[in-house]
Amino acid sequence: MPQLNPAPWFFIFVLSWFIYLTVIHTKVTGHVFANEPTVSVDKLESKPEPWNWPWH
Protein backbone atom coordinates (compact mmCIF):
# COMPACT_ATOMS: atom_id res chain seq x y z
CA MET A 1 0.00 0.00 0.00
CA PRO A 2 1.73 3.20 -1.13
CA GLN A 3 0.07 5.49 1.41
CA LEU A 4 1.93 3.71 4.22
CA ASN A 5 5.27 4.78 2.79
CA PRO A 6 5.74 8.35 4.09
CA ALA A 7 8.66 9.20 1.81
CA PRO A 8 6.69 10.67 -1.14
CA TRP A 9 4.05 12.67 0.71
CA PHE A 10 5.61 13.56 4.06
CA PHE A 11 8.13 15.97 2.52
CA ILE A 12 5.36 17.73 0.59
CA PHE A 13 3.27 17.91 3.76
CA VAL A 14 6.09 19.44 5.82
CA LEU A 15 7.11 21.82 3.05
CA SER A 16 3.56 23.08 2.56
CA TRP A 17 3.17 23.78 6.29
CA PHE A 18 6.54 25.53 6.35
CA ILE A 19 5.46 27.77 3.48
CA TYR A 20 2.13 28.41 5.15
CA LEU A 21 3.66 29.35 8.49
CA THR A 22 6.35 31.61 7.05
CA VAL A 23 4.97 33.25 3.92
CA ILE A 24 1.19 33.15 4.01
CA HIS A 25 0.89 33.75 7.75
CA THR A 26 2.99 36.92 7.62
CA LYS A 27 0.95 38.25 4.69
CA VAL A 28 -2.36 37.64 6.45
CA THR A 29 -1.30 39.10 9.79
CA GLY A 30 0.19 42.14 8.07
CA HIS A 31 -3.25 43.56 7.27
CA VAL A 32 -4.44 46.47 9.38
CA PHE A 33 -8.00 47.52 10.10
CA ALA A 34 -8.95 50.82 8.50
CA ASN A 35 -10.93 51.85 11.58
CA GLU A 36 -10.27 50.37 14.98
CA PRO A 37 -13.49 49.10 16.56
CA THR A 38 -14.64 51.09 19.57
CA VAL A 39 -17.03 50.02 22.30
CA SER A 40 -19.42 52.67 23.52
CA VAL A 41 -19.82 53.25 27.24
CA ASP A 42 -23.59 52.73 27.01
CA LYS A 43 -23.15 49.15 25.85
CA LEU A 44 -20.77 48.37 28.70
CA GLU A 45 -23.07 49.71 31.42
CA SER A 46 -26.42 48.45 30.13
CA LYS A 47 -27.67 45.00 30.99
CA PRO A 48 -29.45 42.90 28.37
CA GLU A 49 -33.21 42.69 28.57
CA PRO A 50 -34.67 39.20 28.99
CA TRP A 51 -36.60 37.90 26.03
CA ASN A 52 -40.35 37.77 26.29
CA TRP A 53 -41.36 34.28 25.17
CA PRO A 54 -45.12 34.31 24.46
CA TRP A 55 -45.54 30.54 24.85
CA HIS A 56 -43.67 30.22 28.13
N, CA, C and O atoms as CSV, one atom per row, in Angstrom:
chain,resi,resn,atom,element,x,y,z
A,1,MET,N,N,0.848,-1.173,0.000
A,1,MET,CA,C,0.000,0.000,0.000
A,1,MET,C,C,0.897,1.241,0.000
A,1,MET,O,O,1.677,1.431,0.933
A,2,PRO,N,N,0.801,2.068,-1.008
A,2,PRO,CA,C,1.729,3.197,-1.131
A,2,PRO,C,C,1.499,4.295,-0.094
A,2,PRO,O,O,2.431,5.039,0.211
A,3,GLN,N,N,0.300,4.421,0.455
A,3,GLN,CA,C,0.074,5.492,1.412
A,3,GLN,C,C,0.768,5.230,2.748
A,3,GLN,O,O,0.895,6.146,3.561
A,4,LEU,N,N,1.216,4.004,2.988
A,4,LEU,CA,C,1.932,3.713,4.224
A,4,LEU,C,C,3.395,4.105,4.142
A,4,LEU,O,O,4.065,4.188,5.171
A,5,ASN,N,N,3.897,4.343,2.962
A,5,ASN,CA,C,5.270,4.784,2.787
A,5,ASN,C,C,5.284,6.309,2.865
A,5,ASN,O,O,4.796,6.961,1.942
A,6,PRO,N,N,5.826,6.904,3.935
A,6,PRO,CA,C,5.735,8.348,4.091
A,6,PRO,C,C,6.730,9.141,3.254
A,6,PRO,O,O,6.678,10.371,3.252
A,7,ALA,N,N,7.621,8.482,2.553
A,7,ALA,CA,C,8.657,9.204,1.811
A,7,ALA,C,C,8.092,10.132,0.737
A,7,ALA,O,O,8.563,11.266,0.654
A,8,PRO,N,N,7.126,9.744,-0.087
A,8,PRO,CA,C,6.691,10.668,-1.141
A,8,PRO,C,C,5.855,11.841,-0.630
A,8,PRO,O,O,6.003,12.954,-1.133
A,9,TRP,N,N,4.995,11.627,0.340
A,9,TRP,CA,C,4.045,12.666,0.714
A,9,TRP,C,C,4.431,13.429,1.967
A,9,TRP,O,O,3.947,14.543,2.168
A,10,PHE,N,N,5.280,12.876,2.815
A,10,PHE,CA,C,5.608,13.562,4.064
A,10,PHE,C,C,6.426,14.825,3.812
A,10,PHE,O,O,6.228,15.831,4.493
A,11,PHE,N,N,7.334,14.790,2.853
A,11,PHE,CA,C,8.129,15.969,2.524
A,11,PHE,C,C,7.239,17.083,1.979
A,11,PHE,O,O,7.424,18.249,2.327
A,12,ILE,N,N,6.281,16.735,1.135
A,12,ILE,CA,C,5.355,17.731,0.592
A,12,ILE,C,C,4.488,18.307,1.709
A,12,ILE,O,O,4.204,19.505,1.724
A,13,PHE,N,N,4.075,17.468,2.626
A,13,PHE,CA,C,3.274,17.915,3.762
A,13,PHE,C,C,4.046,18.899,4.634
A,13,PHE,O,O,3.523,19.957,4.988
A,14,VAL,N,N,5.275,18.562,4.978
A,14,VAL,CA,C,6.093,19.438,5.823
A,14,VAL,C,C,6.438,20.727,5.088
A,14,VAL,O,O,6.403,21.806,5.681
A,15,LEU,N,N,6.767,20.630,3.822
A,15,LEU,CA,C,7.114,21.816,3.047
A,15,LEU,C,C,5.917,22.761,2.902
A,15,LEU,O,O,6.080,23.979,2.978
A,16,SER,N,N,4.736,22.216,2.697
A,16,SER,CA,C,3.560,23.076,2.557
A,16,SER,C,C,3.237,23.786,3.869
A,16,SER,O,O,2.842,24.952,3.849
A,17,TRP,N,N,3.396,23.113,5.011
A,17,TRP,CA,C,3.174,23.780,6.288
A,17,TRP,C,C,4.250,24.812,6.567
A,17,TRP,O,O,3.960,25.858,7.149
A,18,PHE,N,N,5.460,24.550,6.173
A,18,PHE,CA,C,6.535,25.526,6.351
A,18,PHE,C,C,6.250,26.785,5.541
A,18,PHE,O,O,6.435,27.898,6.034
A,19,ILE,N,N,5.806,26.613,4.313
A,19,ILE,CA,C,5.459,27.767,3.476
A,19,ILE,C,C,4.271,28.507,4.074
A,19,ILE,O,O,4.250,29.738,4.099
A,20,TYR,N,N,3.298,27.771,4.547
A,20,TYR,CA,C,2.128,28.414,5.147
A,20,TYR,C,C,2.518,29.231,6.374
A,20,TYR,O,O,2.083,30.373,6.519
A,21,LEU,N,N,3.325,28.663,7.249
A,21,LEU,CA,C,3.662,29.348,8.490
A,21,LEU,C,C,4.607,30.517,8.287
A,21,LEU,O,O,4.616,31.437,9.105
A,22,THR,N,N,5.394,30.517,7.241
A,22,THR,CA,C,6.346,31.607,7.050
A,22,THR,C,C,5.835,32.669,6.085
A,22,THR,O,O,5.915,33.858,6.391
A,23,VAL,N,N,5.324,32.281,4.954
A,23,VAL,CA,C,4.966,33.249,3.916
A,23,VAL,C,C,3.527,33.713,4.062
A,23,VAL,O,O,3.270,34.909,4.198
A,24,ILE,N,N,2.603,32.790,4.035
A,24,ILE,CA,C,1.193,33.154,4.009
A,24,ILE,C,C,0.769,33.772,5.340
A,24,ILE,O,O,-0.005,34.729,5.362
A,25,HIS,N,N,1.268,33.234,6.437
A,25,HIS,CA,C,0.888,33.747,7.753
A,25,HIS,C,C,1.328,35.198,7.932
A,25,HIS,O,O,0.575,36.004,8.478
A,26,THR,N,N,2.520,35.539,7.486
A,26,THR,CA,C,2.987,36.920,7.621
A,26,THR,C,C,2.199,37.866,6.719
A,26,THR,O,O,2.005,39.030,7.072
A,27,LYS,N,N,1.747,37.391,5.570
A,27,LYS,CA,C,0.945,38.247,4.693
A,27,LYS,C,C,-0.437,38.495,5.284
A,27,LYS,O,O,-0.964,39.603,5.186
A,28,VAL,N,N,-1.018,37.492,5.886
A,28,VAL,CA,C,-2.359,37.637,6.447
A,28,VAL,C,C,-2.326,38.513,7.696
A,28,VAL,O,O,-3.190,39.373,7.863
A,29,THR,N,N,-1.359,38.315,8.563
A,29,THR,CA,C,-1.302,39.102,9.790
A,29,THR,C,C,-0.786,40.509,9.552
A,29,THR,O,O,-0.841,41.336,10.462
A,30,GLY,N,N,-0.293,40.805,8.374
A,30,GLY,CA,C,0.186,42.141,8.069
A,30,GLY,C,C,-0.912,43.130,7.756
A,30,GLY,O,O,-0.652,44.330,7.681
A,31,HIS,N,N,-2.142,42.657,7.570
A,31,HIS,CA,C,-3.254,43.556,7.269
A,31,HIS,C,C,-3.644,44.347,8.514
A,31,HIS,O,O,-3.572,43.846,9.636
A,32,VAL,N,N,-4.055,45.580,8.293
A,32,VAL,CA,C,-4.436,46.472,9.382
A,32,VAL,C,C,-5.870,46.926,9.144
A,32,VAL,O,O,-6.261,47.196,8.009
A,33,PHE,N,N,-6.642,47.009,10.206
A,33,PHE,CA,C,-8.003,47.515,10.102
A,33,PHE,C,C,-7.967,48.990,9.727
A,33,PHE,O,O,-7.115,49.735,10.212
A,34,ALA,N,N,-8.877,49.410,8.874
A,34,ALA,CA,C,-8.953,50.819,8.505
A,34,ALA,C,C,-9.422,51.655,9.692
A,34,ALA,O,O,-8.873,52.724,9.958
A,35,ASN,N,N,-10.415,51.177,10.389
A,35,ASN,CA,C,-10.927,51.854,11.583
A,35,ASN,C,C,-10.907,50.859,12.731
A,35,ASN,O,O,-11.454,49.762,12.626
A,36,GLU,N,N,-10.283,51.247,13.812
A,36,GLU,CA,C,-10.268,50.371,14.977
A,36,GLU,C,C,-11.663,50.340,15.601
A,36,GLU,O,O,-12.286,51.391,15.754
A,37,PRO,N,N,-12.162,49.168,15.960
A,37,PRO,CA,C,-13.491,49.100,16.562
A,37,PRO,C,C,-13.484,49.726,17.955
A,37,PRO,O,O,-12.550,49.527,18.732
A,38,THR,N,N,-14.516,50.469,18.253
A,38,THR,CA,C,-14.642,51.090,19.567
A,38,THR,C,C,-15.918,50.590,20.219
A,38,THR,O,O,-16.915,50.328,19.546
A,39,VAL,N,N,-15.873,50.462,21.527
A,39,VAL,CA,C,-17.029,50.022,22.297
A,39,VAL,C,C,-17.564,51.236,23.033
A,39,VAL,O,O,-16.828,51.911,23.754
A,40,SER,N,N,-18.841,51.509,22.850
A,40,SER,CA,C,-19.421,52.669,23.521
A,40,SER,C,C,-19.644,52.355,24.995
A,40,SER,O,O,-19.803,51.197,25.382
A,41,VAL,N,N,-19.652,53.398,25.803
A,41,VAL,CA,C,-19.820,53.246,27.245
A,41,VAL,C,C,-21.227,52.764,27.560
A,41,VAL,O,O,-21.420,52.039,28.536
A,42,ASP,N,N,-22.207,53.148,26.762
A,42,ASP,CA,C,-23.587,52.734,27.009
A,42,ASP,C,C,-23.739,51.220,26.922
A,42,ASP,O,O,-24.491,50.629,27.696
A,43,LYS,N,N,-23.044,50.599,26.002
A,43,LYS,CA,C,-23.152,49.149,25.854
A,43,LYS,C,C,-22.473,48.423,27.005
A,43,LYS,O,O,-22.885,47.320,27.365
A,44,LEU,N,N,-21.453,49.013,27.582
A,44,LEU,CA,C,-20.768,48.369,28.696
A,44,LEU,C,C,-21.587,48.435,29.979
A,44,LEU,O,O,-21.549,47.505,30.784
A,45,GLU,N,N,-22.328,49.524,30.179
A,45,GLU,CA,C,-23.067,49.714,31.419
A,45,GLU,C,C,-24.471,49.125,31.375
A,45,GLU,O,O,-25.031,48.820,32.428
A,46,SER,N,N,-25.051,48.958,30.203
A,46,SER,CA,C,-26.420,48.454,30.127
A,46,SER,C,C,-26.432,46.940,30.247
A,46,SER,O,O,-25.512,46.251,29.806
A,47,LYS,N,N,-27.497,46.446,30.856
A,47,LYS,CA,C,-27.670,45.002,30.990
A,47,LYS,C,C,-28.674,44.549,29.936
A,47,LYS,O,O,-29.600,45.293,29.611
A,48,PRO,N,N,-28.511,43.364,29.407
A,48,PRO,CA,C,-29.447,42.904,28.372
A,48,PRO,C,C,-30.831,42.637,28.954
A,48,PRO,O,O,-30.974,42.170,30.084
A,49,GLU,N,N,-31.822,42.941,28.166
A,49,GLU,CA,C,-33.206,42.693,28.565
A,49,GLU,C,C,-33.534,41.222,28.330
A,49,GLU,O,O,-33.117,40.653,27.321
A,50,PRO,N,N,-34.276,40.596,29.247
A,50,PRO,CA,C,-34.668,39.204,28.988
A,50,PRO,C,C,-35.696,39.142,27.862
A,50,PRO,O,O,-36.494,40.060,27.676
A,51,TRP,N,N,-35.660,38.065,27.133
A,51,TRP,CA,C,-36.596,37.895,26.033
A,51,TRP,C,C,-37.974,37.560,26.580
A,51,TRP,O,O,-38.108,36.869,27.590
A,52,ASN,N,N,-38.974,38.052,25.910
A,52,ASN,CA,C,-40.352,37.772,26.290
A,52,ASN,C,C,-40.863,36.642,25.403
A,52,ASN,O,O,-41.235,36.869,24.252
A,53,TRP,N,N,-40.881,35.427,25.942
A,53,TRP,CA,C,-41.356,34.283,25.175
A,53,TRP,C,C,-42.868,34.171,25.360
A,53,TRP,O,O,-43.322,33.938,26.480
A,54,PRO,N,N,-43.662,34.329,24.300
A,54,PRO,CA,C,-45.118,34.312,24.456
A,54,PRO,C,C,-45.665,32.938,24.841
A,54,PRO,O,O,-46.754,32.879,25.413
A,55,TRP,N,N,-44.994,31.860,24.569
A,55,TRP,CA,C,-45.535,30.535,24.852
A,55,TRP,C,C,-45.026,29.976,26.174
A,55,TRP,O,O,-45.361,28.849,26.538
A,56,HIS,N,N,-44.238,30.734,26.880
A,56,HIS,CA,C,-43.671,30.220,28.126
A,56,HIS,C,C,-44.381,30.798,29.311
A,56,HIS,O,O,-44.040,30.481,30.450
